[in-house]
């Protein structure tokens, strides 16, 4: 009888814990959606408040003024047009064309209408003072963002994000094409209001081999000791899989297969592990998970969420098929490997300040999830080092000349965007600086139609990380 009662208590406790956890997740999602709704430009409360409130100033991490209001109803942006274009999706605009911009996502903060600052607004009204919102200091640097944009080929579309993988701070982000928040009457290019860093889900191509490799190390004992044979072509059922350019890599071990980006090896690894293992590994990295971050709107990434067919599993092994992720998420994945398996919550707001002085809130780094154990993360980091430094590696152009404080580690990708291969591939590079305590940076670069990741995206990453080191961003 005692054993029965104990078992009932245990089961009851487990069920209660599950109910509480489900409730917590549900409430968190409700709150996130509530915040998004309140800050929508279409909300008439926001529109009316902007006419009567001195909106808060937006600063970058160096306290450069990016947006300010000399009087209610007036909004002025930084005079440097290159910076305005580079930061357009981060800043947002008064019309709400960019869902992800601070002007929109954090409108209630800039207007002093949040739960933390509503009392200030009431007191200002009672005293007869001008009603003023709160100032926001961002984590990113405006000069850095303009530099990032300048490194892309002229007229290209794409995205780049640099994060501090120890704190989660977004140090720089740019989405191309941009638009000018100070000249909204001039219109913009098609899709220019879309933040490719946070909203655009790309096939990650071979950069996703980071996830497949992590899964293989966990699920296939002894895989590091195996030898693989690549003849350039692998026939499976009614499909024919080729390595890039039909390259036959021959006999190679796992590290060489990763550094030389052998699609056939990683397709076979995914097939051997099976759909459930690949999907579980992906979800460990936050794929198929609805993000609910305070500072940013980040669109959900996908892998094996609609089909577990063998063909989809094989393509997931090298980041094709229906696998799709945002550039920021790919930077977070790289950063988690560098951070010994810990993925940090991305942060965009360093500080919120009252107009009259005093701090409302400051950035607090927060661990979001553990993607793998530290030993496995260190192994993957070694492979990513090889993918930049080995003799036949695809990522040589990501190396930074003269850099000795740490190690450049990464992975290239050339993601197909058409089934008949008539369109140029998207060029990818993701990576990080390893062992450099002063500069714990992770990066993701994608150039639409850029072709080879090693030839197009990797050199951009090299220059951007070198600039970040020179600027000593934190």
C-alpha positions, 0 to 999 in steps of 0.5 A: 500500500505504501508503495502504491501511495508513493507511486501515485504521489510521484505520478501526480508530481510529474503531471503537476510539473508538466502542467506548470511547464506547459502553462509557463510556455503558454503564458510566455508566448501570450506575453510575447504576442501581446508585446508585438501587438502593442508595438505595432505601428497600426496600434492607434495608441502608438500613433496618438502618443507619437504626436504628443510625446517626446520620443526617446533617443536611440544610441548605438553602443558608442553613444552615437545618436541614431534617432531623436525627437527635438519635439513631439511628432518629429523624428530625425535620423543620423545624417550619414546616409550609409549608416541609415541604410545599413541600420534601416532594419535595426532602427525601423521607421515611424510608419512601421514598414520594418516589423523588426526595427527598434522604432516598432518593436520597442515603440512603447519603451521609446514612448514611456508606455511600458509597465516599468515606465508608465508611472513616470509618464503619469507623473510627468502629466500630473506635473505639467511637464512635457511627456517624454519616453525612454532612451535606448542604447543598442549593443551594436556599433553603427560604424561597424554596420556600415562597414559590413554593408560596404563589404558586399558586392555592389547591388547584392542581396544578403545578410551578415550578423556578428555576435558576442557568443559569451553574452549574446550581444548583437555587435553588428547586423546588416540586411541588403537591400536597405531602405532610408527611414528618413525618406519614406516617401521615396519608396524602396526596392522590392523586399527591402523592408524585410530583415534578412538577418532575422526574418529570411529563412535560407537553405544553409547548405553545407554550413548545416554540416555543423549540426550533422557532425554534432549529431554523428559524434553523438549517435554513431560511436567510432565515427571519427575512426571511419574512412569514407569513399566519395566517387562524386556521385551517389545514387539513392532510390530515384535520386542522384546526389553529387558533390559540388561540381561532381568532385570525387573526394576519394577516400577520406576520414571524417575531419577531411570530409568536413573540411573539404565539404563532402556532401555524399559523406554527410548525406550518408551520415544523416541516412545512417542516423535516421530521421528522428536522430537528425530532427532531435539534433536540429532541435537541440540547436533550436531548430523547429522551436518558436523563438520568444526573445525580449529584444528581437523578433526572430523567425523560426527555423525549420528542418524535418518538420513536415516530412521524415522521408529518407530523401528529406533526411539525406538532404538535411545532412548537407543543409538542403531540401526543406531545411531553412534557417535565418542568418542570425540563427546560424551565427548562434549555432556557430557561437554555441560551438565556440561557447562549449555547447551553450547557446546564448539568448540574442540581445540587442538592447544594452540599456534603457534610460529615463529621459530625466536620467537614471537606468530603467534596465540593463542587458543581462546575459542569459543562457538560452539552451545547451546544444551539446556537451562541452567535449563534443563542442570542442571536437566540432570546433577542431573540425571547424578549424580544419575547415579554414586551415587544412590544405584542401579546406574550402574556408581558407579565405576566412583566415585573418592575416596576422591574427594570433590572439586566437583561431579562426574556425568556420564552415562554408556553404554553397546552397542551391536555390533551384531544383534544376541548378539554373540559378547561382547558389547562395554563398554562405560562411559561418564561424567564430574566433576561438580562444580569444577571450577579448574578442569572442565573436561569431559570424554568419554571412550569406550572399544571395546568388554569390556562388561559392561560399569559400570564394564570396562569403568567406572573404567578407567574413574575414574582413568583417571580423578583422574590423571588429577586432580592430574596433574592439567591440564588446 
